[in-house]
Amino acid sequence: MSIKIAVVYYSATGAVHTLAEALAEGARAAGAEVRLRRVAELASDGAIDQNPLWRRHVDATSGVEVATVDDLAWADAMAFGTPTRFGTPAAQLKQFIDQAGGLWHEGGLADKPVTAFTSAYNRHGGSEATLLSLANVFYHWGALIVPPGFTDPAVYAAGGNPYGASAVTGPSGDDLQPAVLDAARYQGGRLARTALRLKAGTDLTGGDASHDASALATKTGPEAEAGREADKAPQVA
Ligand SMILES: Cc1cc2nc3c(=O)[nH]c(=O)nc-3n(C[C@H](O)[C@H](O)[C@H](O)COP(=O)(O)O)c2cc1C
């Protein structure tokens, strides 16, 4: 049985990209098929050019495929990465997530294992707040949050963040500590193993893990309305 994992991230200067690669590596080592996808950049070239590290990273990763909502539909499990921006996820990742209203409405995100990771300049600069903020989305989806918790020495060695792998970059930029890359690999492996168990269990019981939100009396709720609006809204590349 093979597990499909979408690793979807935004990174301006490369740190979250490096974490995403490590998490993908861990998931692949656990047997998963992985799509590593960056979300579309929203900033202007003028803004990017003001920061040589940002320009360098944008140019270096132009070959990484851009995430689409179809990647989320394809996946059995998902991992989302974002830099910490004033203690919240980057707008670029949120913009991508906000395109998933239609898929949400069809029940295409329910019951999927999901995990998140981040990078911040400061050790106490809001990593946990960012991951918890992202988790609000996962609750709405009915996704199954798979935190690393304190389940492996790799988590402690990386600074002990049970919410998700979090790099502290400081002035070192995307030159991340090996311990945090190990924690990201562990998190990817844990996500894959969890998804595998869930899928195997579903096969055993003959249950269908998917739900159709429209069949669950949500047709009149505000989020159902938002989902319908998202269906109508033009998709932003
Ligand atoms: C607009 C903006 C807001 C930021 N807010 C925070 C913050 O709240 N806390 C923090 O520690 N670092 C903050 N940073 C720094 C980034 O989170 C940090 O450099 C991160 O490692 C960048 O990841 P990336 O290389 O993947 O883009 C901010 C950076 C920018 C550009």
The ligand as an ORCA input file, in Angstrom:
! r2SCAN-3c Opt
* xyz 0 1
  C       7.447     40.457      7.416
  C       8.261     39.536      8.273
  C       7.820     39.204      9.534
  C       8.585     38.382     10.363
  N       8.126     38.084     11.603
  C       8.888     37.335     12.439
  C       8.448     37.038     13.758
  O       7.337     37.373     14.171
  N       9.299     36.350     14.543
  C      10.538     35.930     14.141
  O      11.248     35.334     14.917
  N      10.956     36.140     12.867
  C      10.155     36.841     12.021
  N      10.561     37.055     10.734
  C      11.769     36.372     10.253
  C      11.448     35.075      9.506
  O      10.449     34.319     10.145
  C      12.691     34.194      9.442
  O      13.713     34.912      8.802
  C      12.435     32.867      8.735
  O      13.461     31.980      9.086
  C      12.386     33.036      7.216
  O      12.095     31.805      6.599
  P      12.393     31.610      5.045
  O      13.902     31.693      4.889
  O      11.873     30.265      4.704
  O      11.698     32.700      4.317
  C       9.818     37.858      9.897
  C      10.245     38.170      8.590
  C       9.479     38.998      7.791
  C       9.958     39.307      6.398
*
